[in-house]
Amino acid sequence: MNIIEIKRLSKSYGTVKAVQDLSFVVKKGELFAFLGVNGAGKSTTISMICGQLKKDSGTITVCGKDVEKNFDEISRKIGVVFQNSVLDAKLSVKDNLRSRAALYGIYGKDFDVRLKELAQLLDFSDILNRPLNKLSGGQKRRIDIARALVHNPEILILDEPTTGLDPQTRRLLWSVVDGLRKEKGLTVFLTTHYMEEAADSDYIIILDKGKIVAEGTPLELKNQYAGDYVTIYGRTEEEIKAFELPYQTIRDAIRVKVDNTSQVTGLITAHPELFTDYEVTKGKIDDVFLEVTGKKPGEGAE
């Protein structure tokens, strides 16, 4: 089932075409990664999906309904963790979440129950009465996520959710997200500069200058754009040149680029004497990103 459907979506700011004729779908329950350098159109697209920004053309359907015509209903199905916190720095954790819950009609005992659930889930029971401006970055991010989840949304949009966080907090947040996907079928729409997070996605779209430049599962993208590598130890460059393939000398080994793992099988069959010590590795999403955009993740200006 498609929970989000985007068809021919476009948005311009004067002469700047932020989003150009985008079409894609997000399936219910999947982890969907939306990648691109800063300024590629990621945040603009998210703002239109959430109904915060009007599109120039195209259609946005969420849970089978047009976002512009059914904004109030759709907004209750989406939770968003923005790049920058939207919490009130002067209010306590509890009051921040209380005010957010009230927007969805969650009051009194219902709120107390939900607060307890979220505090246990995200491990912030000991800071409920502390003001936001007294919290660490990792603690604030936990509360940002609690805010997005307070109304039990069907879709969670994570816009660079772990940038600047310590490894422990990153692990906690992904553990929570993975658990909710398994238990409740939560759909997660992710933008990130951490390619290892994108590598765990069910489907990836890479944007560049407002256009889709690559899309597919992580394996499909790596096979198409990154290829594989076989690292061979204890051999000379002269021996490796017999493969007639691109290679790179790295310390005590030579790394040869191949199209896929089946090509390695052919090399071993043809030159068994050269493969006494070797390892085969898949290309990474970082390699895919660099290949299709010409840039590294995080480059550009939003």
Secondary structure, 3 states (H helix, E strand, C coil): CEEEEEEEEEEEECCEEEEEEEEEEEECCCEEEEEECECCCHHHHHHHHCCCCCCCEEEEEECCEECCCCHHHHHCCEEEECCCCCCCCCCEHHHHHHHHHHCCCCCHHHHHHHHHHHHHHHCCHHHCCCEHHHCCHHHHHHHHHHHHHCCCCCEEEEECCCCCCCHHHHHHHHHHHHHHHHHHCCEEEEECCCHHHHCCCCEEEEEECCEEEEEECHHHHHHHHHCEEEEEECCCHHHHHHHCCCEEEECCEEEEEECCHHHHHHHHHHCHHHCCCEEEEECCHHHHHHHHHCCCCCCECC
